[in-house]
Amino acid sequence: MSKTIINTENAPAAIGPYSQAVRHGDTIYVSGQLPLNPETKQMDEDVSRQTEQSMNNIKAILQEAGVSMERVVRCGIFVTDLADFAAVNEVYATFFEGDYPARATVQVAALPLGAKVEIDAIAAV
């Protein structure tokens, strides 16, 4: 089974040696998305807006692959402060219609570029 690399200009380019996403068989693995605006390459300071941007980046990558957010089966959320958990959850929930994927949320010491949140996803095609 071969793999297909997925890239879109509607999400920020990878900042390291990785792809935005990889499709292998009937599964799409979306790399952790920092809250960078793909047009401005800037990041808002507010954790809610950061969460929204990370999720919008995931959505854009999945759209490039021809898949909607309802196909997401798992997400990983990395935050630098678990005190932001409620704010992240509030925004995250708006990207799904009551059928939420499996998920893990962990606090980390730091994220690239000083982000407060980073989110990855796995989608079933």
C-alpha positions in Angstrom: 0.0 0.0 0.0 1.5 3.4 -1.0 1.2 6.7 0.8 0.1 10.0 -0.6 1.4 13.3 0.7 -1.3 16.0 1.2 -0.3 19.7 1.0 -2.4 22.8 0.7 -1.6 26.5 0.6 -4.8 27.0 2.8 -2.8 25.8 5.8 0.7 26.9 7.0 3.6 25.1 5.4 5.5 22.6 7.5 8.2 24.3 9.7 10.3 21.1 9.7 10.9 17.9 7.8 7.3 16.6 7.8 4.2 16.8 5.6 1.0 18.6 6.4 -0.7 15.2 6.1 -0.2 11.7 4.8 -2.9 9.4 3.4 -2.2 5.7 3.8 -4.9 3.4 2.6 -8.2 4.7 4.1 -6.6 6.8 6.8 -5.4 10.4 6.7 -2.8 11.4 9.4 -2.8 15.2 9.8 0.4 16.5 11.4 0.2 18.8 14.5 -1.2 22.1 13.4 0.1 25.3 15.0 -2.2 28.2 15.1 -0.4 30.0 12.2 -2.6 32.0 9.8 -1.5 30.6 6.4 -1.7 34.0 4.7 0.0 36.2 7.3 2.2 33.5 9.0 1.2 35.2 12.2 -0.2 33.8 15.4 -2.8 35.4 17.7 -2.0 35.5 21.4 -5.5 34.4 22.6 -5.8 30.7 23.2 -9.4 30.5 21.9 -8.3 32.1 18.6 -5.3 29.9 18.5 -7.5 26.8 18.8 -9.8 28.1 16.1 -6.9 28.6 13.7 -5.3 25.2 14.4 -8.7 23.6 13.7 -9.2 25.7 10.6 -5.8 24.5 9.4 -6.8 20.9 10.0 -10.1 21.5 8.2 -8.3 23.0 5.2 -5.9 20.1 4.9 -8.7 17.6 5.1 -10.6 19.5 2.4 -7.6 19.3 0.2 -7.8 15.5 0.6 -11.5 15.6 -0.2 -12.6 14.8 3.4 -14.8 16.7 5.9 -14.3 17.1 9.6 -17.0 14.5 10.3 -14.5 11.9 9.2 -12.1 12.7 12.0 -11.8 9.7 14.4 -9.1 11.0 16.7 -7.4 14.2 17.7 -4.5 15.0 19.9 -4.4 18.4 21.7 -1.2 19.8 23.2 -1.5 22.9 25.4 1.1 24.7 27.4 -1.3 25.4 30.2 -4.2 23.1 31.3 -5.9 26.1 32.8 -6.8 26.8 29.1 -8.6 23.5 28.9 -12.2 25.0 29.0 -11.5 27.7 26.4 -9.9 25.1 24.1 -12.9 22.7 24.5 -15.4 25.5 23.8 -13.9 26.3 20.4 -12.9 22.7 19.5 -16.5 21.5 20.0 -17.8 23.9 17.3 -15.9 22.0 14.6 -18.0 18.9 15.2 -21.7 18.3 15.2 -22.1 16.3 18.4 -20.3 13.3 17.1 -16.9 13.9 18.7 -13.7 12.0 17.8 -11.6 10.1 20.4 -9.1 12.5 21.9 -6.2 13.1 24.2 -5.3 16.4 25.7 -1.9 16.9 27.4 0.0 19.8 28.8 3.5 20.2 27.4 6.4 22.4 28.5 6.6 24.3 25.3 5.4 24.3 21.6 7.1 25.6 18.5 7.1 29.3 17.8 5.7 30.0 21.3 2.2 28.6 20.5 -0.2 27.9 23.3 -1.9 25.0 21.5 -1.2 22.5 18.7 -3.7 19.9 17.4 -3.2 16.8 15.2 -5.9 14.6 13.7 -6.6 11.2 12.2 -9.4 10.8 9.7 -11.0 7.7 8.2 -11.8 8.1 4.5 
